[in-house]
């Protein structure tokens, strides 16, 4: 089977977290809802999983003021 020429290679369009944040900012602006409180649940779950994997990171986070609400244990079990 012949390979696709490099000039025609297809790249997956995956939105980064920053791109998604820009989309939310644009949506807030378009809807004239600057106070819209958007919560990126996937980021919260990633943080909770990281804290579960790395005890030192969890200890450092414990010493910091709370910024994100912790994920429910059932959510962590479902994703692990």
Biopython code that builds the backbone (N, CA, C, O; Angstrom):
import numpy as np
from Bio.PDB.StructureBuilder import StructureBuilder

atoms = [
    (1, "UNK", "N", (0.848, -1.170, 0.000)),
    (1, "UNK", "CA", (0.000, 0.000, 0.000)),
    (1, "UNK", "C", (0.896, 1.236, 0.000)),
    (1, "UNK", "O", (1.876, 1.287, 0.744)),
    (2, "UNK", "N", (0.580, 2.211, -0.808)),
    (2, "UNK", "CA", (1.388, 3.427, -0.918)),
    (2, "UNK", "C", (1.114, 4.362, 0.252)),
    (2, "UNK", "O", (-0.008, 4.448, 0.752)),
    (3, "UNK", "N", (2.150, 5.052, 0.672)),
    (3, "UNK", "CA", (2.009, 6.022, 1.768)),
    (3, "UNK", "C", (1.520, 7.350, 1.213)),
    (3, "UNK", "O", (1.755, 7.681, 0.051)),
    (4, "UNK", "N", (0.848, 8.090, 2.052)),
    (4, "UNK", "CA", (0.374, 9.421, 1.665)),
    (4, "UNK", "C", (1.578, 10.354, 1.637)),
    (4, "UNK", "O", (2.369, 10.350, 2.580)),
    (5, "UNK", "N", (1.742, 11.160, 0.575)),
    (5, "UNK", "CA", (2.875, 12.089, 0.517)),
    (5, "UNK", "C", (2.870, 13.027, 1.727)),
    (5, "UNK", "O", (1.813, 13.408, 2.231)),
    (6, "UNK", "N", (4.071, 13.388, 2.181)),
    (6, "UNK", "CA", (4.168, 14.230, 3.376)),
    (6, "UNK", "C", (3.462, 15.561, 3.215)),
    (6, "UNK", "O", (2.985, 16.114, 4.206)),
    (7, "UNK", "N", (3.376, 16.088, 2.028)),
    (7, "UNK", "CA", (2.697, 17.367, 1.816)),
    (7, "UNK", "C", (1.196, 17.246, 2.043)),
    (7, "UNK", "O", (0.518, 18.254, 2.240)),
    (8, "UNK", "N", (0.670, 16.027, 2.017)),
    (8, "UNK", "CA", (-0.764, 15.814, 2.132)),
    (8, "UNK", "C", (-1.137, 15.156, 3.472)),
    (8, "UNK", "O", (-2.290, 14.773, 3.671)),
    (9, "UNK", "N", (-0.183, 15.027, 4.372)),
    (9, "UNK", "CA", (-0.449, 14.374, 5.654)),
    (9, "UNK", "C", (-1.591, 15.078, 6.381)),
    (9, "UNK", "O", (-1.702, 16.304, 6.363)),
    (10, "UNK", "N", (-2.416, 14.291, 7.005)),
    (10, "UNK", "CA", (-3.560, 14.821, 7.742)),
    (10, "UNK", "C", (-3.206, 14.846, 9.224)),
    (10, "UNK", "O", (-2.703, 13.870, 9.781)),
    (11, "UNK", "N", (-3.477, 15.965, 9.834)),
    (11, "UNK", "CA", (-3.225, 16.083, 11.269)),
    (11, "UNK", "C", (-4.552, 16.122, 11.997)),
    (11, "UNK", "O", (-5.509, 16.753, 11.547)),
    (12, "UNK", "N", (-4.596, 15.449, 13.111)),
    (12, "UNK", "CA", (-5.813, 15.452, 13.923)),
    (12, "UNK", "C", (-5.995, 16.832, 14.533)),
    (12, "UNK", "O", (-5.051, 17.432, 15.046)),
    (13, "UNK", "N", (-7.218, 17.319, 14.468)),
    (13, "UNK", "CA", (-7.517, 18.612, 15.073)),
    (13, "UNK", "C", (-8.001, 18.361, 16.492)),
    (13, "UNK", "O", (-9.176, 18.074, 16.724)),
    (14, "UNK", "N", (-7.090, 18.470, 17.421)),
    (14, "UNK", "CA", (-7.410, 18.278, 18.827)),
    (14, "UNK", "C", (-7.283, 19.624, 19.510)),
    (14, "UNK", "O", (-6.242, 20.278, 19.442)),
    (15, "UNK", "N", (-8.351, 20.027, 20.167)),
    (15, "UNK", "CA", (-8.325, 21.309, 20.851)),
    (15, "UNK", "C", (-7.567, 21.192, 22.157)),
    (15, "UNK", "O", (-7.784, 20.269, 22.941)),
    (16, "UNK", "N", (-6.677, 22.139, 22.376)),
    (16, "UNK", "CA", (-5.967, 22.169, 23.651)),
    (16, "UNK", "C", (-6.868, 22.782, 24.712)),
    (16, "UNK", "O", (-7.908, 23.363, 24.400)),
    (17, "UNK", "N", (-6.460, 22.647, 25.962)),
    (17, "UNK", "CA", (-7.226, 23.233, 27.059)),
    (17, "UNK", "C", (-7.307, 24.750, 26.882)),
    (17, "UNK", "O", (-8.335, 25.353, 27.192)),
    (18, "UNK", "N", (-6.231, 25.375, 26.386)),
    (18, "UNK", "CA", (-6.236, 26.826, 26.165)),
    (18, "UNK", "C", (-7.238, 27.204, 25.075)),
    (18, "UNK", "O", (-7.934, 28.213, 25.192)),
    (19, "UNK", "N", (-7.312, 26.394, 24.014)),
    (19, "UNK", "CA", (-8.284, 26.666, 22.947)),
    (19, "UNK", "C", (-9.713, 26.568, 23.468)),
    (19, "UNK", "O", (-10.569, 27.381, 23.119)),
    (20, "UNK", "N", (-9.963, 25.559, 24.309)),
    (20, "UNK", "CA", (-11.304, 25.422, 24.882)),
    (20, "UNK", "C", (-11.624, 26.602, 25.786)),
    (20, "UNK", "O", (-12.758, 27.079, 25.803)),
    (21, "UNK", "N", (-10.630, 27.081, 26.543)),
    (21, "UNK", "CA", (-10.842, 28.238, 27.415)),
    (21, "UNK", "C", (-11.165, 29.466, 26.574)),
    (21, "UNK", "O", (-12.013, 30.273, 26.953)),
    (22, "UNK", "N", (-10.487, 29.611, 25.423)),
    (22, "UNK", "CA", (-10.785, 30.725, 24.523)),
    (22, "UNK", "C", (-12.213, 30.621, 24.001)),
    (22, "UNK", "O", (-12.904, 31.632, 23.879)),
    (23, "UNK", "N", (-12.657, 29.408, 23.693)),
    (23, "UNK", "CA", (-14.033, 29.214, 23.227)),
    (23, "UNK", "C", (-15.030, 29.646, 24.293)),
    (23, "UNK", "O", (-16.035, 30.286, 23.983)),
    (24, "UNK", "N", (-14.759, 29.304, 25.532)),
    (24, "UNK", "CA", (-15.650, 29.688, 26.628)),
    (24, "UNK", "C", (-15.642, 31.202, 26.788)),
    (24, "UNK", "O", (-16.694, 31.804, 27.006)),
    (25, "UNK", "N", (-14.475, 31.824, 26.683)),
    (25, "UNK", "CA", (-14.389, 33.287, 26.792)),
    (25, "UNK", "C", (-15.199, 33.953, 25.678)),
    (25, "UNK", "O", (-15.903, 34.934, 25.918)),
    (26, "UNK", "N", (-15.095, 33.414, 24.459)),
    (26, "UNK", "CA", (-15.871, 33.970, 23.339)),
    (26, "UNK", "C", (-17.366, 33.795, 23.565)),
    (26, "UNK", "O", (-18.149, 34.700, 23.276)),
    (27, "UNK", "N", (-17.762, 32.644, 24.075)),
    (27, "UNK", "CA", (-19.171, 32.382, 24.352)),
    (27, "UNK", "C", (-19.701, 33.359, 25.405)),
    (27, "UNK", "O", (-20.799, 33.895, 25.257)),
    (28, "UNK", "N", (-18.931, 33.587, 26.457)),
    (28, "UNK", "CA", (-19.335, 34.552, 27.488)),
    (28, "UNK", "C", (-19.526, 35.934, 26.880)),
    (28, "UNK", "O", (-20.475, 36.645, 27.212)),
    (29, "UNK", "N", (-18.613, 36.308, 25.984)),
    (29, "UNK", "CA", (-18.690, 37.625, 25.350)),
    (29, "UNK", "C", (-19.909, 37.706, 24.431)),
    (29, "UNK", "O", (-20.648, 38.690, 24.471)),
    (30, "UNK", "N", (-20.122, 36.688, 23.611)),
    (30, "UNK", "CA", (-21.244, 36.698, 22.669)),
    (30, "UNK", "C", (-22.592, 36.716, 23.379)),
    (30, "UNK", "O", (-23.532, 37.363, 22.917)),
    (31, "UNK", "N", (-22.686, 36.009, 24.496)),
    (31, "UNK", "CA", (-23.942, 35.948, 25.232)),
    (31, "UNK", "C", (-24.078, 37.077, 26.251)),
    (31, "UNK", "O", (-25.079, 37.167, 26.962)),
    (32, "UNK", "N", (-23.065, 37.933, 26.315)),
    (32, "UNK", "CA", (-23.038, 39.041, 27.278)),
    (32, "UNK", "C", (-23.242, 38.519, 28.701)),
    (32, "UNK", "O", (-24.023, 39.066, 29.479)),
    (33, "UNK", "N", (-22.521, 37.451, 29.014)),
    (33, "UNK", "CA", (-22.594, 36.853, 30.348)),
    (33, "UNK", "C", (-21.190, 36.747, 30.960)),
    (33, "UNK", "O", (-20.692, 35.640, 31.168)),
    (34, "UNK", "N", (-20.554, 37.877, 31.245)),
    (34, "UNK", "CA", (-19.182, 37.802, 31.766)),
    (34, "UNK", "C", (-19.093, 37.094, 33.117)),
    (34, "UNK", "O", (-18.038, 36.572, 33.476)),
    (35, "UNK", "N", (-20.191, 37.075, 33.863)),
    (35, "UNK", "CA", (-20.171, 36.432, 35.178)),
    (35, "UNK", "C", (-20.480, 34.935, 35.097)),
    (35, "UNK", "O", (-20.537, 34.265, 36.128)),
    (36, "UNK", "N", (-20.681, 34.401, 33.883)),
    (36, "UNK", "CA", (-20.950, 32.972, 33.719)),
    (36, "UNK", "C", (-19.832, 32.169, 34.378)),
    (36, "UNK", "O", (-18.659, 32.352, 34.055)),
    (37, "UNK", "N", (-20.191, 31.297, 35.286)),
    (37, "UNK", "CA", (-19.214, 30.529, 36.053)),
    (37, "UNK", "C", (-19.014, 29.170, 35.398)),
    (37, "UNK", "O", (-19.780, 28.240, 35.648)),
    (38, "UNK", "N", (-17.981, 29.050, 34.557)),
    (38, "UNK", "CA", (-17.692, 27.810, 33.844)),
    (38, "UNK", "C", (-16.697, 26.984, 34.651)),
    (38, "UNK", "O", (-15.684, 27.507, 35.117)),
    (39, "UNK", "N", (-16.980, 25.714, 34.814)),
    (39, "UNK", "CA", (-16.094, 24.822, 35.555)),
    (39, "UNK", "C", (-15.629, 23.716, 34.615)),
    (39, "UNK", "O", (-16.446, 22.980, 34.061)),
    (40, "UNK", "N", (-14.318, 23.602, 34.438)),
    (40, "UNK", "CA", (-13.750, 22.549, 33.600)),
    (40, "UNK", "C", (-13.603, 21.291, 34.460)),
    (40, "UNK", "O", (-12.600, 21.105, 35.150)),
    (41, "UNK", "N", (-14.613, 20.445, 34.401)),
    (41, "UNK", "CA", (-14.646, 19.253, 35.250)),
    (41, "UNK", "C", (-13.513, 18.299, 34.902)),
    (41, "UNK", "O", (-12.960, 17.652, 35.791)),
    (42, "UNK", "N", (-13.159, 18.199, 33.628)),
    (42, "UNK", "CA", (-12.087, 17.277, 33.254)),
    (42, "UNK", "C", (-10.765, 17.700, 33.886)),
    (42, "UNK", "O", (-9.971, 16.846, 34.281)),
    (43, "UNK", "N", (-10.517, 19.005, 33.989)),
    (43, "UNK", "CA", (-9.289, 19.482, 34.633)),
    (43, "UNK", "C", (-9.299, 19.137, 36.116)),
    (43, "UNK", "O", (-8.268, 18.764, 36.676)),
    (44, "UNK", "N", (-10.453, 19.261, 36.750)),
    (44, "UNK", "CA", (-10.555, 18.913, 38.168)),
    (44, "UNK", "C", (-10.290, 17.427, 38.385)),
    (44, "UNK", "O", (-9.594, 17.045, 39.326)),
    (45, "UNK", "N", (-10.844, 16.597, 37.516)),
    (45, "UNK", "CA", (-10.637, 15.153, 37.649)),
    (45, "UNK", "C", (-9.176, 14.779, 37.408)),
    (45, "UNK", "O", (-8.637, 13.913, 38.097)),
    (46, "UNK", "N", (-8.533, 15.426, 36.434)),
    (46, "UNK", "CA", (-7.118, 15.168, 36.176)),
    (46, "UNK", "C", (-6.279, 15.534, 37.391)),
    (46, "UNK", "O", (-5.359, 14.804, 37.758)),
    (47, "UNK", "N", (-6.594, 16.658, 38.011)),
    (47, "UNK", "CA", (-5.870, 17.085, 39.205)),
    (47, "UNK", "C", (-6.050, 16.074, 40.335)),
    (47, "UNK", "O", (-5.077, 15.697, 40.988)),
    (48, "UNK", "N", (-7.270, 15.640, 40.566)),
    (48, "UNK", "CA", (-7.528, 14.684, 41.640)),
    (48, "UNK", "C", (-6.815, 13.354, 41.387)),
    (48, "UNK", "O", (-6.302, 12.741, 42.323)),
    (49, "UNK", "N", (-6.777, 12.908, 40.140)),
    (49, "UNK", "CA", (-6.069, 11.669, 39.818)),
    (49, "UNK", "C", (-4.572, 11.829, 40.058)),
    (49, "UNK", "O", (-3.920, 10.911, 40.555)),
    (50, "UNK", "N", (-4.024, 12.998, 39.705)),
    (50, "UNK", "CA", (-2.599, 13.258, 39.931)),
    (50, "UNK", "C", (-2.290, 13.276, 41.425)),
    (50, "UNK", "O", (-1.271, 12.735, 41.855)),
    (51, "UNK", "N", (-3.154, 13.890, 42.208)),
    (51, "UNK", "CA", (-2.951, 13.936, 43.657)),
    (51, "UNK", "C", (-3.010, 12.535, 44.259)),
    (51, "UNK", "O", (-2.310, 12.238, 45.227)),
    (52, "UNK", "N", (-3.838, 11.690, 43.689)),
    (52, "UNK", "CA", (-3.948, 10.307, 44.163)),
    (52, "UNK", "C", (-2.682, 9.517, 43.809)),
    (52, "UNK", "O", (-2.229, 8.690, 44.600)),
    (53, "UNK", "N", (-2.111, 9.768, 42.627)),
    (53, "UNK", "CA", (-0.918, 9.044, 42.170)),
    (53, "UNK", "C", (0.350, 9.484, 42.889)),
    (53, "UNK", "O", (1.215, 8.657, 43.176)),
    (54, "UNK", "N", (0.473, 10.784, 43.185)),
    (54, "UNK", "CA", (1.710, 11.324, 43.742)),
    (54, "UNK", "C", (1.463, 11.908, 45.133)),
    (54, "UNK", "O", (0.990, 13.038, 45.255)),
    (55, "UNK", "N", (1.777, 11.149, 46.175)),
    (55, "UNK", "CA", (1.512, 11.597, 47.548)),
    (55, "UNK", "C", (2.182, 12.930, 47.903)),
    (55, "UNK", "O", (1.590, 13.737, 48.619)),
    (56, "UNK", "N", (3.400, 13.174, 47.419)),
    (56, "UNK", "CA", (4.063, 14.441, 47.743)),
    (56, "UNK", "C", (3.294, 15.616, 47.143)),
    (56, "UNK", "O", (3.149, 16.659, 47.781)),
    (57, "UNK", "N", (2.811, 15.448, 45.935)),
    (57, "UNK", "CA", (1.998, 16.492, 45.312)),
    (57, "UNK", "C", (0.723, 16.721, 46.121)),
    (57, "UNK", "O", (0.290, 17.859, 46.299)),
    (58, "UNK", "N", (0.133, 15.647, 46.603)),
    (58, "UNK", "CA", (-1.074, 15.764, 47.424)),
    (58, "UNK", "C", (-0.774, 16.515, 48.714)),
    (58, "UNK", "O", (-1.576, 17.335, 49.161)),
    (59, "UNK", "N", (0.383, 16.235, 49.312)),
    (59, "UNK", "CA", (0.756, 16.925, 50.549)),
    (59, "UNK", "C", (0.984, 18.414, 50.289)),
    (59, "UNK", "O", (0.570, 19.255, 51.088)),
    (60, "UNK", "N", (1.635, 18.739, 49.184)),
    (60, "UNK", "CA", (1.856, 20.152, 48.838)),
    (60, "UNK", "C", (0.523, 20.852, 48.580)),
    (60, "UNK", "O", (0.335, 22.005, 48.971)),
    (61, "UNK", "N", (-0.385, 20.163, 47.931)),
    (61, "UNK", "CA", (-1.698, 20.746, 47.647)),
    (61, "UNK", "C", (-2.469, 20.967, 48.942)),
    (61, "UNK", "O", (-3.198, 21.949, 49.078)),
    (62, "UNK", "N", (-2.303, 20.048, 49.893)),
    (62, "UNK", "CA", (-2.994, 20.168, 51.174)),
    (62, "UNK", "C", (-2.549, 21.424, 51.918)),
    (62, "UNK", "O", (-3.336, 22.030, 52.646)),
    (63, "UNK", "N", (-1.284, 21.814, 51.736)),
    (63, "UNK", "CA", (-0.749, 22.991, 52.416)),
    (63, "UNK", "C", (-1.154, 24.297, 51.738)),
    (63, "UNK", "O", (-1.005, 25.372, 52.318)),
    (64, "UNK", "N", (-1.662, 24.205, 50.514)),
    (64, "UNK", "CA", (-2.083, 25.395, 49.764)),
    (64, "UNK", "C", (-3.563, 25.674, 50.009)),
    (64, "UNK", "O", (-4.314, 24.771, 50.378)),
    (65, "UNK", "N", (-3.986, 26.936, 49.803)),
    (65, "UNK", "CA", (-5.428, 27.224, 49.901)),
    (65, "UNK", "C", (-6.198, 26.454, 48.827)),
    (65, "UNK", "O", (-5.689, 26.239, 47.727)),
    (66, "UNK", "N", (-7.402, 26.050, 49.142)),
    (66, "UNK", "CA", (-8.226, 25.293, 48.196)),
    (66, "UNK", "C", (-8.661, 26.182, 47.039)),
    (66, "UNK", "O", (-9.169, 27.283, 47.248)),
    (67, "UNK", "N", (-8.457, 25.695, 45.818)),
    (67, "UNK", "CA", (-8.880, 26.411, 44.617)),
    (67, "UNK", "C", (-9.950, 25.608, 43.893)),
    (67, "UNK", "O", (-10.966, 26.161, 43.472)),
    (68, "UNK", "N", (-9.726, 24.307, 43.746)),
    (68, "UNK", "CA", (-10.667, 23.440, 43.037)),
    (68, "UNK", "C", (-11.364, 22.516, 44.024)),
    (68, "UNK", "O", (-10.753, 22.032, 44.978)),
    (69, "UNK", "N", (-12.620, 22.283, 43.791)),
    (69, "UNK", "CA", (-13.359, 21.340, 44.622)),
    (69, "UNK", "C", (-12.888, 19.929, 44.297)),
    (69, "UNK", "O", (-12.679, 19.609, 43.127)),
    (70, "UNK", "N", (-12.716, 19.083, 45.301)),
    (70, "UNK", "CA", (-12.262, 17.719, 45.024)),
    (70, "UNK", "C", (-13.328, 16.909, 44.291)),
    (70, "UNK", "O", (-14.528, 17.104, 44.482)),
    (71, "UNK", "N", (-12.857, 16.005, 43.455)),
    (71, "UNK", "CA", (-13.768, 15.117, 42.732)),
    (71, "UNK", "C", (-14.308, 14.072, 43.699)),
    (71, "UNK", "O", (-13.660, 13.730, 44.688)),
    (72, "UNK", "N", (-15.475, 13.583, 43.406)),
    (72, "UNK", "CA", (-16.061, 12.525, 44.236)),
    (72, "UNK", "C", (-15.301, 11.220, 43.996)),
    (72, "UNK", "O", (-14.868, 10.961, 42.873)),
    (73, "UNK", "N", (-15.134, 10.396, 45.031)),
    (73, "UNK", "CA", (-14.419, 9.123, 44.865)),
    (73, "UNK", "C", (-15.002, 8.257, 43.756)),
    (73, "UNK", "O", (-14.253, 7.561, 43.070)),
    (74, "UNK", "N", (-16.313, 8.281, 43.562)),
    (74, "UNK", "CA", (-16.923, 7.468, 42.504)),
    (74, "UNK", "C", (-16.438, 7.904, 41.127)),
    (74, "UNK", "O", (-16.298, 7.071, 40.231)),
    (75, "UNK", "N", (-16.177, 9.206, 40.946)),
    (75, "UNK", "CA", (-15.661, 9.700, 39.664)),
    (75, "UNK", "C", (-14.243, 9.200, 39.434)),
    (75, "UNK", "O", (-13.887, 8.833, 38.314)),
    (76, "UNK", "N", (-13.427, 9.184, 40.492)),
    (76, "UNK", "CA", (-12.052, 8.705, 40.358)),
    (76, "UNK", "C", (-12.019, 7.221, 40.023)),
    (76, "UNK", "O", (-11.225, 6.792, 39.187)),
    (77, "UNK", "N", (-12.875, 6.435, 40.668)),
    (77, "UNK", "CA", (-12.920, 4.999, 40.400)),
    (77, "UNK", "C", (-13.336, 4.728, 38.962)),
    (77, "UNK", "O", (-12.803, 3.824, 38.318)),
    (78, "UNK", "N", (-14.277, 5.502, 38.463)),
    (78, "UNK", "CA", (-14.780, 5.312, 37.105)),
    (78, "UNK", "C", (-13.685, 5.602, 36.081)),
    (78, "UNK", "O", (-13.639, 4.959, 35.033)),
    (79, "UNK", "N", (-12.794, 6.572, 36.372)),
    (79, "UNK", "CA", (-11.780, 6.976, 35.407)),
    (79, "UNK", "C", (-10.476, 6.213, 35.543)),
    (79, "UNK", "O", (-9.637, 6.283, 34.645)),
    (80, "UNK", "N", (-10.277, 5.491, 36.626)),
    (80, "UNK", "CA", (-8.995, 4.805, 36.797)),
    (80, "UNK", "C", (-8.979, 3.448, 36.156)),
    (80, "UNK", "O", (-7.967, 2.749, 36.216)),
]
sb = StructureBuilder()
sb.init_structure("model")
sb.init_model(0)
sb.init_chain("A")
sb.init_seg("    ")
for serial, (resi, resn, name, xyz) in enumerate(atoms, 1):
    if name == "N":
        sb.init_residue(resn, " ", resi, " ")
    sb.init_atom(name, np.array(xyz, "f"), 0.0, 1.0, " ", f" {name:<3s}", serial, name[0])
structure = sb.get_structure()
